[in-house]
Amino acid sequence: MNSVNSAGDVSTVQDSATRRASVNSTFDREAFLKILVTQLANQDPLEPLDQSEFISQMAQFASVEQIANIKEELEGLSQFFRFSASSLVGEKITYADVETGEEKEGTVASVIFDSDEVSLKLQEGVEVPIERLLSIG
């Protein structure tokens, strides 16, 4: 088991953990807090943490927290749009053709959810990405 004896060692541990977290697709807020608390608990009392560095770390934490909240909001919004797309079945739509860009019409037969993309399958056999939708009805 490694022990942390100085603020410099904690900073190295924090930098390493931050790099590993950035490689992962999600950042663990709990890990960030644990690192911050460990750094504060293990700092040298004769050479306390620089005030500006501490403020910078708190700002970083606030940013991470806000980004996590935005991510949660966007995931909820994505689910809402997926649900809303289902209500288009049976509706007549106008869309921009993928190849030519010209306006075309069709009736939605089904909605296709593929990973993060949503497409409309028309009764005419055409598949239209939801981004190409111009009007409904």
Residue pairs with C-beta under 8 A, 6 or more apart in sequence:
4 10
4 13
4 38
4 42
5 42
6 42
6 43
6 44
7 39
7 42
7 43
7 44
7 47
7 49
9 42
10 35
10 38
10 39
10 42
10 43
11 39
13 35
13 38
14 35
14 36
14 39
17 31
17 35
21 27
21 28
21 31
21 32
27 64
27 67
27 68
29 64
29 65
29 68
32 61
32 64
33 61
36 57
36 61
39 49
39 57
40 49
43 49
78 116
81 118
82 113
82 118
85 111
85 113
85 118
85 120
85 130
86 111
88 108
88 111
88 120
88 136
89 108
89 109
89 110
89 111
90 107
90 108
91 107
91 108
91 136
91 137
92 105
92 106
92 107
92 108
92 136
92 137
93 105
93 106
93 107
93 108
93 120
93 122
93 128
93 133
93 134
93 135
93 136
93 137
94 103
94 104
94 105
94 133
94 134
94 135
94 136
95 103
95 104
95 105
95 106
95 120
95 128
95 132
95 133
95 134
96 102
96 103
96 104
96 132
96 134
97 103
97 104
97 132
98 128
98 129
98 132
103 134
104 126
106 122
106 123
106 124
106 126
106 128
107 122
107 123
107 124
108 120
108 121
108 122
108 123
109 121
109 122
109 123
110 120
110 121
111 118
111 119
111 120
111 121
112 118
112 119
112 120
112 121
112 127
117 129
117 130
118 129
118 130
119 127
119 128
119 129
119 130
120 127
120 128
120 130
120 133
121 127
122 128
